[in-house]
Amino acid sequence: MLFNRINFHKVLILVNMAVKTKAAILAVIAALLADNTAGDISASDMRTCLNDITDSYFDASYKLLTWNMIQVGTSAPEFRDASGANNPLINTFGEVPVLSRLSAGIYKLTVVAALFDKYKLNLPYSVTLGATGALAMTIIDAGGVGGYIYIARESDYIIRITCVTDAFVVADISSILSNDVISMPDIKSFV
């Protein structure tokens, strides 16, 4: 049986459903869902487009922590929500993580459940502790003082946060920033 080009394209899409860009999905929709004047839109065409959209843009199988952090003096860091309270902005972990200060410039984010499994964790710019640290962000105070924050996965329960000055000396965030709130990278755990 021979396939014409359009039908062959449809078969490939059904086999290769995967995460696609918005432009790729729009191209598939344009190719498969014509104006239907000839009655050529099938249930298969619709299923293909909907599966691609679902695969690409909807994944409720992860837990999310969107958070801001502040650290004053030598105290432990705290979360900061939009109202200024000690809460994450978004937390679907099922528990409230604990922020603590281990020493100057060394902090950790701890959870009770094993949410930071290295095969299920999506933490931008992170590495497993022991490897070279991954730069998460550059911070600069209004006065021009600067530094860097590195993030590493320590275990299934701990994310390590390290702050250094622009001279790469480990230092508290509060010594680099004038008690400003820092928007930290989102943490996604695909559990």
N, C-alpha and C positions, 0 to 999 in steps of 0.2 A: 504494500500500500504506500503510495506516495503522498507526502504532505505538501501542501502549498506553503509558501513562506509565512503567511499569517497563522495558519494552524500549527505549524512547527514552532513558531514563536510562543504560542499559547501552551504547548506541551512543555517547553523549556521553563516557562514561568511556573507552571504547576510543580515541576520537579525541584526547582531552585528557589523555593520561597526562603527568603532571608531578610535580614535588616537591610533596608534600602533608604536612599536619600529621598527627600521630598521631590526633587526633580525627577528621579527615577520612577517613583510611584505615579507622578503626574503623566509621565510618558507612557507608562503601562495603561493607565486609565484612558488616555487619548487613543492608544492603539486598539484597546479591547472594547471600549465603550463608545462606539461611534454614535452618530445622531439617531441610530436605530431605524432609519427610514426603510431599510431592507429587512428589518427584524432579525439582525444578526447578533444581538446581545443574548448570551446564554447564562444559565445559572453558574456554569463553570467560570465564565468571565467575571461575574460578580464575586464569586467565592475567591478567586485568585486575587482580585484587588483588595477585598476586605482582609484576607489573610496577610497580604503584604503590609497593609496599614497596621494591622494588629501586631505583627512581628516587629515592625519598625518603631511604633510609637506608644505601645501600651504594654507595660510589664509590671503587674502588681505583685510580682513574686519577690520584691526586694523590700528591705526596711531602710528607712532614710533618716539621717540626722543632718539638718541644716542648722548651722549654729554660728553665733558670734561669741567672742571670748574677750574678757577684760582681766587684767592682772594689776593689782595696786600694791606698791611697795614689795614686801617679801611674802605677801599672803598668797594663798592658793588662787588660781584663776577661777573665774565664774562665767557662766553663760550670761548673755544679755539678749533679751527679746526686745521687740519694738517699744514696749512700755518701760524698759529699763529694769525689769525684774530678772531674777536669776533663773531663767528658763531658756531651753533651746528654741529656735524659731519654728522648726518642724522636727518632731520626734515620733517616728513610728516603730522604734525599737522594742516597745513593750516594757521598757524600763527607763529610768532616768540615769544616764551615764554620770560618772563621778569624775570631776576634774581635780587634780591635785598637783602640788609643786614638790618635786623631789629635792631639788637644789636650785641654785641660781640658774635660770634659763632652761631648766629641764622640767618638763611637765608630763603628765600622763592623763589619758582619757581611759577610764576603766568601766567595763560592763560585767554583769553577772553571767549572762548567757554567752555562749561561744559565737559571737556575732562577727568576729574578725578573722575567720578562717581564710587563709591565704588564697584558697581557690574560689572563695565566694565574696571576697572583699573588693569593692571598687572605691578606692581612695586615691583621687588624682595626685600625682607626683609622689606617691609613697613607695617605700621599699621595705623589705624585711630587715629588722634591726640586725646589725652585723655587716650588712652590705654598705656601700657608700650611700650616705644620706641623700634623699631626693629633695631638692629645693621646692618648697610649696609656695612661697611668696617672698617678695621683697617688701620691706616696710620702711617708710620714711616719715618722720615726724614733721610737723609744720615748721619746726626750727631747723630742718635740714639734717638732723641726726638720722642715721639709717641702720638697717640690719636685715637679717634674713631669718625665716622660719623654715625648719626642716621637719618632715613628718615621716615616721617609720612605724611599721607594724611590729610590735614586740612579741605578741602572742595572740591566741584566739580571743583574748580578753582585754588586751591593752594596746593602745596607740600611743607612741612616744612622740612628744613635740619638743623640739630643741630650738631655742632662740639664740642667735649670735649677733654681735655688732657688725658694722661694716668692715671692721678689722678682724673678723672671725674669732672674736673672744666670746665665749658663752656668757650670756647676761640675761637678767630678767627682762621680760617685755616692758615692764614699767620703767626700766632704766633707759630704754630706747624711745618709747612712746610716752607722751604725757597722759597716761591713764586713758588712752583712746580705746574704743571698742574695735576689735579686729574681726572681719568677716572671714571665717575659716572655710576650707574646702568642704563640700558636702561629702558625707560618708554613706555609701550604699553597700548593704550586705544582702547578697542574693541567697537567702535561706529557704 
